[in-house]
Amino acid sequence: MVLDEFKDRFTLFLESGFIAVNQADEDSAVKLFNAAEMVYPDHVLTRVGFGYMYLCKLEIKKAIEMFEGALKREPNNEIAKSLLGFCFSLTPDQGMKGEKILEETKNETKDKGIKELNNVLLDFVDQFVKAKPSPETLPASSIAKKQAEMKSKKPKK
């Protein structure tokens, strides 16, 4: 098969896709993750790559779908679990579920990198997601009032 000659480049496609995401180059990231998926259609890390891309774009619903899909294929994938937990922790209605996933993954793993990742993610949630005032604690009228104040303070050109 024609694609067989590219099987040894799977890791290159995948890693380059993550680099493209970090460079905010979505077009290249999608092409690279698709290339990796063409070479190994059932590999879980392509789902993780797409999920990471959606997470970085703050498209949390799509990211959750990707990480859940990865976990259906590989239920013990600790990266997918950690990032799924983080995504849930960013949602107002599933924050506790996300923190529970992060804590469980951190406590169950033997991988120091995963422990450190989960510690960083939990710290982020504590410092920024749970910080008051958060958007869900402000009444809608307060948000609109703040936006109006900010607009009125902008210098006119």
PyMOL commands that place a pseudoatom at each C-alpha (Angstrom):
pseudoatom trace, name=CA, resn=MET, resi=1, chain=A, elem=C, hetatm=0, pos=[0.000, 0.000, 0.000]
pseudoatom trace, name=CA, resn=VAL, resi=2, chain=A, elem=C, hetatm=0, pos=[1.193, 3.530, -0.777]
pseudoatom trace, name=CA, resn=LEU, resi=3, chain=A, elem=C, hetatm=0, pos=[0.800, 4.783, 2.807]
pseudoatom trace, name=CA, resn=ASP, resi=4, chain=A, elem=C, hetatm=0, pos=[3.081, 2.046, 4.162]
pseudoatom trace, name=CA, resn=GLU, resi=5, chain=A, elem=C, hetatm=0, pos=[6.133, 4.057, 3.153]
pseudoatom trace, name=CA, resn=PHE, resi=6, chain=A, elem=C, hetatm=0, pos=[5.010, 6.841, 5.527]
pseudoatom trace, name=CA, resn=LYS, resi=7, chain=A, elem=C, hetatm=0, pos=[4.467, 4.667, 8.626]
pseudoatom trace, name=CA, resn=ASP, resi=8, chain=A, elem=C, hetatm=0, pos=[7.926, 5.536, 9.922]
pseudoatom trace, name=CA, resn=ARG, resi=9, chain=A, elem=C, hetatm=0, pos=[6.977, 9.225, 9.762]
pseudoatom trace, name=CA, resn=PHE, resi=10, chain=A, elem=C, hetatm=0, pos=[3.945, 8.913, 12.044]
pseudoatom trace, name=CA, resn=THR, resi=11, chain=A, elem=C, hetatm=0, pos=[5.757, 10.365, 15.061]
pseudoatom trace, name=CA, resn=LEU, resi=12, chain=A, elem=C, hetatm=0, pos=[7.118, 13.210, 12.953]
pseudoatom trace, name=CA, resn=PHE, resi=13, chain=A, elem=C, hetatm=0, pos=[3.608, 14.095, 11.715]
pseudoatom trace, name=CA, resn=LEU, resi=14, chain=A, elem=C, hetatm=0, pos=[2.218, 13.910, 15.241]
pseudoatom trace, name=CA, resn=GLU, resi=15, chain=A, elem=C, hetatm=0, pos=[4.953, 15.944, 16.946]
pseudoatom trace, name=CA, resn=SER, resi=16, chain=A, elem=C, hetatm=0, pos=[4.894, 18.514, 14.169]
pseudoatom trace, name=CA, resn=GLY, resi=17, chain=A, elem=C, hetatm=0, pos=[1.133, 18.807, 14.668]
pseudoatom trace, name=CA, resn=PHE, resi=18, chain=A, elem=C, hetatm=0, pos=[1.635, 19.635, 18.346]
pseudoatom trace, name=CA, resn=ILE, resi=19, chain=A, elem=C, hetatm=0, pos=[4.290, 22.196, 17.422]
pseudoatom trace, name=CA, resn=ALA, resi=20, chain=A, elem=C, hetatm=0, pos=[1.912, 23.753, 14.899]
pseudoatom trace, name=CA, resn=VAL, resi=21, chain=A, elem=C, hetatm=0, pos=[-0.778, 24.023, 17.598]
pseudoatom trace, name=CA, resn=ASN, resi=22, chain=A, elem=C, hetatm=0, pos=[1.698, 25.749, 19.904]
pseudoatom trace, name=CA, resn=GLN, resi=23, chain=A, elem=C, hetatm=0, pos=[2.533, 28.166, 17.095]
pseudoatom trace, name=CA, resn=ALA, resi=24, chain=A, elem=C, hetatm=0, pos=[-1.206, 28.885, 16.593]
pseudoatom trace, name=CA, resn=ASP, resi=25, chain=A, elem=C, hetatm=0, pos=[-0.981, 27.423, 13.085]
pseudoatom trace, name=CA, resn=GLU, resi=26, chain=A, elem=C, hetatm=0, pos=[-4.276, 25.554, 13.009]
pseudoatom trace, name=CA, resn=ASP, resi=27, chain=A, elem=C, hetatm=0, pos=[-4.190, 24.854, 9.272]
pseudoatom trace, name=CA, resn=SER, resi=28, chain=A, elem=C, hetatm=0, pos=[-0.852, 23.047, 9.505]
pseudoatom trace, name=CA, resn=ALA, resi=29, chain=A, elem=C, hetatm=0, pos=[-1.850, 21.259, 12.705]
pseudoatom trace, name=CA, resn=VAL, resi=30, chain=A, elem=C, hetatm=0, pos=[-4.991, 19.857, 11.090]
pseudoatom trace, name=CA, resn=LYS, resi=31, chain=A, elem=C, hetatm=0, pos=[-3.047, 18.698, 8.021]
pseudoatom trace, name=CA, resn=LEU, resi=32, chain=A, elem=C, hetatm=0, pos=[-0.351, 17.063, 10.141]
pseudoatom trace, name=CA, resn=PHE, resi=33, chain=A, elem=C, hetatm=0, pos=[-2.799, 15.302, 12.471]
pseudoatom trace, name=CA, resn=ASN, resi=34, chain=A, elem=C, hetatm=0, pos=[-4.795, 14.143, 9.431]
pseudoatom trace, name=CA, resn=ALA, resi=35, chain=A, elem=C, hetatm=0, pos=[-1.587, 12.799, 7.863]
pseudoatom trace, name=CA, resn=ALA, resi=36, chain=A, elem=C, hetatm=0, pos=[-0.799, 10.915, 11.070]
pseudoatom trace, name=CA, resn=GLU, resi=37, chain=A, elem=C, hetatm=0, pos=[-4.339, 9.562, 11.137]
pseudoatom trace, name=CA, resn=MET, resi=38, chain=A, elem=C, hetatm=0, pos=[-4.090, 8.381, 7.529]
pseudoatom trace, name=CA, resn=VAL, resi=39, chain=A, elem=C, hetatm=0, pos=[-0.954, 6.402, 8.359]
pseudoatom trace, name=CA, resn=TYR, resi=40, chain=A, elem=C, hetatm=0, pos=[-2.381, 4.912, 11.593]
pseudoatom trace, name=CA, resn=PRO, resi=41, chain=A, elem=C, hetatm=0, pos=[-6.163, 5.437, 11.530]
pseudoatom trace, name=CA, resn=ASP, resi=42, chain=A, elem=C, hetatm=0, pos=[-6.851, 3.977, 14.980]
pseudoatom trace, name=CA, resn=HIS, resi=43, chain=A, elem=C, hetatm=0, pos=[-3.958, 5.522, 16.886]
pseudoatom trace, name=CA, resn=VAL, resi=44, chain=A, elem=C, hetatm=0, pos=[-5.195, 7.283, 20.013]
pseudoatom trace, name=CA, resn=LEU, resi=45, chain=A, elem=C, hetatm=0, pos=[-2.654, 10.114, 19.893]
pseudoatom trace, name=CA, resn=THR, resi=46, chain=A, elem=C, hetatm=0, pos=[-4.225, 11.675, 16.814]
pseudoatom trace, name=CA, resn=ARG, resi=47, chain=A, elem=C, hetatm=0, pos=[-7.420, 12.159, 18.876]
pseudoatom trace, name=CA, resn=VAL, resi=48, chain=A, elem=C, hetatm=0, pos=[-5.327, 13.611, 21.693]
pseudoatom trace, name=CA, resn=GLY, resi=49, chain=A, elem=C, hetatm=0, pos=[-3.681, 15.965, 19.193]
pseudoatom trace, name=CA, resn=PHE, resi=50, chain=A, elem=C, hetatm=0, pos=[-6.995, 17.227, 17.863]
pseudoatom trace, name=CA, resn=GLY, resi=51, chain=A, elem=C, hetatm=0, pos=[-8.294, 17.539, 21.423]
pseudoatom trace, name=CA, resn=TYR, resi=52, chain=A, elem=C, hetatm=0, pos=[-5.252, 19.581, 22.410]
pseudoatom trace, name=CA, resn=MET, resi=53, chain=A, elem=C, hetatm=0, pos=[-5.803, 21.856, 19.418]
pseudoatom trace, name=CA, resn=TYR, resi=54, chain=A, elem=C, hetatm=0, pos=[-9.438, 22.434, 20.388]
pseudoatom trace, name=CA, resn=LEU, resi=55, chain=A, elem=C, hetatm=0, pos=[-8.446, 23.019, 24.020]
pseudoatom trace, name=CA, resn=CYS, resi=56, chain=A, elem=C, hetatm=0, pos=[-5.930, 25.670, 22.965]
pseudoatom trace, name=CA, resn=LYS, resi=57, chain=A, elem=C, hetatm=0, pos=[-8.675, 27.344, 20.907]
pseudoatom trace, name=CA, resn=LEU, resi=58, chain=A, elem=C, hetatm=0, pos=[-10.966, 27.122, 23.971]
pseudoatom trace, name=CA, resn=GLU, resi=59, chain=A, elem=C, hetatm=0, pos=[-13.432, 25.014, 22.004]
pseudoatom trace, name=CA, resn=ILE, resi=60, chain=A, elem=C, hetatm=0, pos=[-13.997, 22.961, 25.120]
pseudoatom trace, name=CA, resn=LYS, resi=61, chain=A, elem=C, hetatm=0, pos=[-16.951, 20.905, 23.863]
pseudoatom trace, name=CA, resn=LYS, resi=62, chain=A, elem=C, hetatm=0, pos=[-14.971, 19.662, 20.845]
pseudoatom trace, name=CA, resn=ALA, resi=63, chain=A, elem=C, hetatm=0, pos=[-11.905, 19.033, 22.993]
pseudoatom trace, name=CA, resn=ILE, resi=64, chain=A, elem=C, hetatm=0, pos=[-13.973, 16.933, 25.400]
pseudoatom trace, name=CA, resn=GLU, resi=65, chain=A, elem=C, hetatm=0, pos=[-15.328, 14.881, 22.471]
pseudoatom trace, name=CA, resn=MET, resi=66, chain=A, elem=C, hetatm=0, pos=[-11.783, 14.193, 21.233]
pseudoatom trace, name=CA, resn=PHE, resi=67, chain=A, elem=C, hetatm=0, pos=[-10.424, 13.198, 24.646]
pseudoatom trace, name=CA, resn=GLU, resi=68, chain=A, elem=C, hetatm=0, pos=[-13.448, 10.993, 25.361]
pseudoatom trace, name=CA, resn=GLY, resi=69, chain=A, elem=C, hetatm=0, pos=[-12.939, 9.349, 21.941]
pseudoatom trace, name=CA, resn=ALA, resi=70, chain=A, elem=C, hetatm=0, pos=[-9.291, 8.742, 22.779]
pseudoatom trace, name=CA, resn=LEU, resi=71, chain=A, elem=C, hetatm=0, pos=[-10.262, 7.172, 26.096]
pseudoatom trace, name=CA, resn=LYS, resi=72, chain=A, elem=C, hetatm=0, pos=[-12.778, 4.872, 24.390]
pseudoatom trace, name=CA, resn=ARG, resi=73, chain=A, elem=C, hetatm=0, pos=[-9.883, 3.521, 22.317]
pseudoatom trace, name=CA, resn=GLU, resi=74, chain=A, elem=C, hetatm=0, pos=[-7.380, 3.504, 25.178]
pseudoatom trace, name=CA, resn=PRO, resi=75, chain=A, elem=C, hetatm=0, pos=[-9.084, 3.826, 28.587]
pseudoatom trace, name=CA, resn=ASN, resi=76, chain=A, elem=C, hetatm=0, pos=[-5.838, 4.158, 30.541]
pseudoatom trace, name=CA, resn=ASN, resi=77, chain=A, elem=C, hetatm=0, pos=[-4.283, 6.956, 28.473]
pseudoatom trace, name=CA, resn=GLU, resi=78, chain=A, elem=C, hetatm=0, pos=[-3.178, 9.328, 31.221]
pseudoatom trace, name=CA, resn=ILE, resi=79, chain=A, elem=C, hetatm=0, pos=[-2.589, 12.329, 28.944]
pseudoatom trace, name=CA, resn=ALA, resi=80, chain=A, elem=C, hetatm=0, pos=[-6.131, 12.078, 27.560]
pseudoatom trace, name=CA, resn=LYS, resi=81, chain=A, elem=C, hetatm=0, pos=[-7.507, 11.655, 31.109]
pseudoatom trace, name=CA, resn=SER, resi=82, chain=A, elem=C, hetatm=0, pos=[-5.597, 14.665, 32.390]
pseudoatom trace, name=CA, resn=LEU, resi=83, chain=A, elem=C, hetatm=0, pos=[-6.593, 16.942, 29.538]
pseudoatom trace, name=CA, resn=LEU, resi=84, chain=A, elem=C, hetatm=0, pos=[-10.206, 15.736, 29.726]
pseudoatom trace, name=CA, resn=GLY, resi=85, chain=A, elem=C, hetatm=0, pos=[-10.231, 16.515, 33.433]
pseudoatom trace, name=CA, resn=PHE, resi=86, chain=A, elem=C, hetatm=0, pos=[-8.845, 19.974, 32.734]
pseudoatom trace, name=CA, resn=CYS, resi=87, chain=A, elem=C, hetatm=0, pos=[-11.512, 20.601, 30.081]
pseudoatom trace, name=CA, resn=PHE, resi=88, chain=A, elem=C, hetatm=0, pos=[-14.269, 19.614, 32.504]
pseudoatom trace, name=CA, resn=SER, resi=89, chain=A, elem=C, hetatm=0, pos=[-12.754, 21.881, 35.163]
pseudoatom trace, name=CA, resn=LEU, resi=90, chain=A, elem=C, hetatm=0, pos=[-13.119, 24.824, 32.766]
pseudoatom trace, name=CA, resn=THR, resi=91, chain=A, elem=C, hetatm=0, pos=[-16.870, 24.320, 32.485]
pseudoatom trace, name=CA, resn=PRO, resi=92, chain=A, elem=C, hetatm=0, pos=[-19.182, 25.890, 35.066]
pseudoatom trace, name=CA, resn=ASP, resi=93, chain=A, elem=C, hetatm=0, pos=[-21.347, 22.793, 35.484]
pseudoatom trace, name=CA, resn=GLN, resi=94, chain=A, elem=C, hetatm=0, pos=[-18.679, 20.052, 35.494]
pseudoatom trace, name=CA, resn=GLY, resi=95, chain=A, elem=C, hetatm=0, pos=[-15.788, 21.686, 37.316]
pseudoatom trace, name=CA, resn=MET, resi=96, chain=A, elem=C, hetatm=0, pos=[-15.858, 19.294, 40.254]
pseudoatom trace, name=CA, resn=LYS, resi=97, chain=A, elem=C, hetatm=0, pos=[-15.917, 16.300, 37.917]
pseudoatom trace, name=CA, resn=GLY, resi=98, chain=A, elem=C, hetatm=0, pos=[-12.826, 17.675, 36.181]
pseudoatom trace, name=CA, resn=GLU, resi=99, chain=A, elem=C, hetatm=0, pos=[-10.949, 18.224, 39.418]
pseudoatom trace, name=CA, resn=LYS, resi=100, chain=A, elem=C, hetatm=0, pos=[-11.822, 14.693, 40.542]
pseudoatom trace, name=CA, resn=ILE, resi=101, chain=A, elem=C, hetatm=0, pos=[-10.406, 13.258, 37.296]
pseudoatom trace, name=CA, resn=LEU, resi=102, chain=A, elem=C, hetatm=0, pos=[-7.230, 15.329, 37.698]
pseudoatom trace, name=CA, resn=GLU, resi=103, chain=A, elem=C, hetatm=0, pos=[-6.774, 14.231, 41.337]
pseudoatom trace, name=CA, resn=GLU, resi=104, chain=A, elem=C, hetatm=0, pos=[-7.433, 10.556, 40.548]
pseudoatom trace, name=CA, resn=THR, resi=105, chain=A, elem=C, hetatm=0, pos=[-5.075, 10.546, 37.577]
pseudoatom trace, name=CA, resn=LYS, resi=106, chain=A, elem=C, hetatm=0, pos=[-2.369, 12.308, 39.607]
pseudoatom trace, name=CA, resn=ASN, resi=107, chain=A, elem=C, hetatm=0, pos=[-2.710, 9.822, 42.479]
pseudoatom trace, name=CA, resn=GLU, resi=108, chain=A, elem=C, hetatm=0, pos=[-2.884, 6.698, 40.312]
pseudoatom trace, name=CA, resn=THR, resi=109, chain=A, elem=C, hetatm=0, pos=[-0.040, 7.411, 37.881]
pseudoatom trace, name=CA, resn=LYS, resi=110, chain=A, elem=C, hetatm=0, pos=[3.531, 6.274, 38.269]
pseudoatom trace, name=CA, resn=ASP, resi=111, chain=A, elem=C, hetatm=0, pos=[4.693, 8.772, 35.644]
pseudoatom trace, name=CA, resn=LYS, resi=112, chain=A, elem=C, hetatm=0, pos=[6.372, 11.826, 37.209]
pseudoatom trace, name=CA, resn=GLY, resi=113, chain=A, elem=C, hetatm=0, pos=[5.525, 13.944, 34.154]
pseudoatom trace, name=CA, resn=ILE, resi=114, chain=A, elem=C, hetatm=0, pos=[1.812, 13.174, 34.467]
pseudoatom trace, name=CA, resn=LYS, resi=115, chain=A, elem=C, hetatm=0, pos=[1.900, 13.950, 38.205]
pseudoatom trace, name=CA, resn=GLU, resi=116, chain=A, elem=C, hetatm=0, pos=[3.567, 17.279, 37.473]
pseudoatom trace, name=CA, resn=LEU, resi=117, chain=A, elem=C, hetatm=0, pos=[1.129, 18.074, 34.644]
pseudoatom trace, name=CA, resn=ASN, resi=118, chain=A, elem=C, hetatm=0, pos=[-1.851, 17.400, 36.908]
pseudoatom trace, name=CA, resn=ASN, resi=119, chain=A, elem=C, hetatm=0, pos=[-0.346, 19.510, 39.696]
pseudoatom trace, name=CA, resn=VAL, resi=120, chain=A, elem=C, hetatm=0, pos=[0.064, 22.405, 37.252]
pseudoatom trace, name=CA, resn=LEU, resi=121, chain=A, elem=C, hetatm=0, pos=[-3.479, 21.977, 35.918]
pseudoatom trace, name=CA, resn=LEU, resi=122, chain=A, elem=C, hetatm=0, pos=[-4.952, 21.812, 39.427]
pseudoatom trace, name=CA, resn=ASP, resi=123, chain=A, elem=C, hetatm=0, pos=[-2.988, 24.922, 40.447]
pseudoatom trace, name=CA, resn=PHE, resi=124, chain=A, elem=C, hetatm=0, pos=[-4.302, 26.722, 37.364]
pseudoatom trace, name=CA, resn=VAL, resi=125, chain=A, elem=C, hetatm=0, pos=[-7.863, 25.776, 38.251]
pseudoatom trace, name=CA, resn=ASP, resi=126, chain=A, elem=C, hetatm=0, pos=[-7.404, 26.989, 41.830]
pseudoatom trace, name=CA, resn=GLN, resi=127, chain=A, elem=C, hetatm=0, pos=[-5.733, 30.259, 40.879]
pseudoatom trace, name=CA, resn=PHE, resi=128, chain=A, elem=C, hetatm=0, pos=[-7.701, 31.264, 37.818]
pseudoatom trace, name=CA, resn=VAL, resi=129, chain=A, elem=C, hetatm=0, pos=[-10.863, 29.250, 37.311]
pseudoatom trace, name=CA, resn=LYS, resi=130, chain=A, elem=C, hetatm=0, pos=[-12.040, 29.332, 40.918]
pseudoatom trace, name=CA, resn=ALA, resi=131, chain=A, elem=C, hetatm=0, pos=[-10.802, 32.882, 41.546]
pseudoatom trace, name=CA, resn=LYS, resi=132, chain=A, elem=C, hetatm=0, pos=[-13.470, 35.361, 42.536]
pseudoatom trace, name=CA, resn=PRO, resi=133, chain=A, elem=C, hetatm=0, pos=[-15.082, 37.102, 40.913]
pseudoatom trace, name=CA, resn=SER, resi=134, chain=A, elem=C, hetatm=0, pos=[-15.483, 34.524, 38.207]
pseudoatom trace, name=CA, resn=PRO, resi=135, chain=A, elem=C, hetatm=0, pos=[-17.926, 35.039, 35.337]
pseudoatom trace, name=CA, resn=GLU, resi=136, chain=A, elem=C, hetatm=0, pos=[-20.525, 32.712, 36.838]
pseudoatom trace, name=CA, resn=THR, resi=137, chain=A, elem=C, hetatm=0, pos=[-20.592, 34.661, 40.135]
pseudoatom trace, name=CA, resn=LEU, resi=138, chain=A, elem=C, hetatm=0, pos=[-21.305, 38.015, 38.495]
pseudoatom trace, name=CA, resn=PRO, resi=139, chain=A, elem=C, hetatm=0, pos=[-24.872, 38.904, 37.577]
pseudoatom trace, name=CA, resn=ALA, resi=140, chain=A, elem=C, hetatm=0, pos=[-25.341, 39.567, 33.887]
pseudoatom trace, name=CA, resn=SER, resi=141, chain=A, elem=C, hetatm=0, pos=[-26.090, 43.217, 34.565]
pseudoatom trace, name=CA, resn=SER, resi=142, chain=A, elem=C, hetatm=0, pos=[-22.721, 43.623, 36.322]
pseudoatom trace, name=CA, resn=ILE, resi=143, chain=A, elem=C, hetatm=0, pos=[-20.895, 42.230, 33.320]
pseudoatom trace, name=CA, resn=ALA, resi=144, chain=A, elem=C, hetatm=0, pos=[-22.777, 44.527, 30.944]
pseudoatom trace, name=CA, resn=LYS, resi=145, chain=A, elem=C, hetatm=0, pos=[-22.082, 47.486, 33.236]
pseudoatom trace, name=CA, resn=LYS, resi=146, chain=A, elem=C, hetatm=0, pos=[-18.342, 46.712, 33.323]
pseudoatom trace, name=CA, resn=GLN, resi=147, chain=A, elem=C, hetatm=0, pos=[-18.235, 46.379, 29.533]
pseudoatom trace, name=CA, resn=ALA, resi=148, chain=A, elem=C, hetatm=0, pos=[-20.004, 49.713, 29.125]
pseudoatom trace, name=CA, resn=GLU, resi=149, chain=A, elem=C, hetatm=0, pos=[-17.551, 51.369, 31.529]
pseudoatom trace, name=CA, resn=MET, resi=150, chain=A, elem=C, hetatm=0, pos=[-14.597, 49.938, 29.603]
pseudoatom trace, name=CA, resn=LYS, resi=151, chain=A, elem=C, hetatm=0, pos=[-15.985, 51.172, 26.287]
pseudoatom trace, name=CA, resn=SER, resi=152, chain=A, elem=C, hetatm=0, pos=[-16.547, 54.672, 27.663]
pseudoatom trace, name=CA, resn=LYS, resi=153, chain=A, elem=C, hetatm=0, pos=[-12.954, 54.881, 28.887]
pseudoatom trace, name=CA, resn=LYS, resi=154, chain=A, elem=C, hetatm=0, pos=[-11.433, 54.063, 25.477]
pseudoatom trace, name=CA, resn=PRO, resi=155, chain=A, elem=C, hetatm=0, pos=[-9.828, 57.087, 23.849]
pseudoatom trace, name=CA, resn=LYS, resi=156, chain=A, elem=C, hetatm=0, pos=[-11.620, 58.159, 20.692]
pseudoatom trace, name=CA, resn=LYS, resi=157, chain=A, elem=C, hetatm=0, pos=[-9.601, 58.297, 17.514]
for i in range(1, 157): cmd.bond("trace and resi %d" % i, "trace and resi %d" % (i + 1))
show_as sticks, trace
zoom trace
